[in-house]
Amino acid sequence: MVQKFIDGFCKALNVVMAVCLAVMVVLVFGNVVMRYGFNSGITLSEELSRWLFVWMTFMGAIVALKERGHLGTDMLVGKLGAAGKKFCLALSYVAMLFICWLLFKGAYQQTVINLGSTSAVMEVSMAWVYAPGVVFAVLGGLILMTELVRLLTGQVRPEDLVMVQESEESPHSSNKS
């Protein structure tokens, strides 16, 4: 049930990120055209684009966490047996949950502190700049807890014990022409 929610939510986040990117492109391109072509500009273009970028970055991090899309290295873990891999994976989940807690705590405090402050151009609460950290910490923590429970209950396949996404430049990738 939780996994279905996470899958659906990540699909929705992909749509929201695409919309954010499209709005950013239109705003920035429109602002460049307005400045060079008509010696004017869209006042809120820079500020709104920056805010959309912050939100898009945190939403992308949630999707990447869910899809195990972050880069990593398996130099040590890849040489361990199944028990060692499980231990390291559990330890990494616990460490990431702690980091999510720290991020939540700091982002929440900043969100509360900035509730009464408004941005210079859009005159919107500055709490919206810090809120994506709270959203990421909560959703990332939910994803990590779900994965930790799956690991502890033996629902993780042996090939999924090493959470590494190899880069395209890796000598082990199969991009041979």
C-alpha angles and dihedrals in degrees: 000000000000090000091054090051091049092048092049093044092051090051089053090048090054089056092046091049091051090051091048091051092048092050091048092051093048093047096047095041091045090050092051091050092047093049098046099032104037105016092239135086149201104272099207095041098098097042097044092045090052092050092047089050092053092049092044092051094053092044090050090051090055092051092045091050091052093047093041088239099146117110119247145152129250098189093125104022094049090063095052127093124249094274092050092048091050091049093049092046092050090047091050091050091051091048092049091048088053090051089049088053091051091047091048092049095049097040092047091051091049091047091053093044092052098044091102096041119090130204120255099242110022094033090220124142112279087221086086089069092058099036095082088064089057092046092049093047093051097043094038089050090050091051092047094047090050091051092046091052090049089052095047093048093050097249095126118098116233092245090056094057092090109063100201129136107199117222122238090247093058114122088223095059116104101236096131115149 
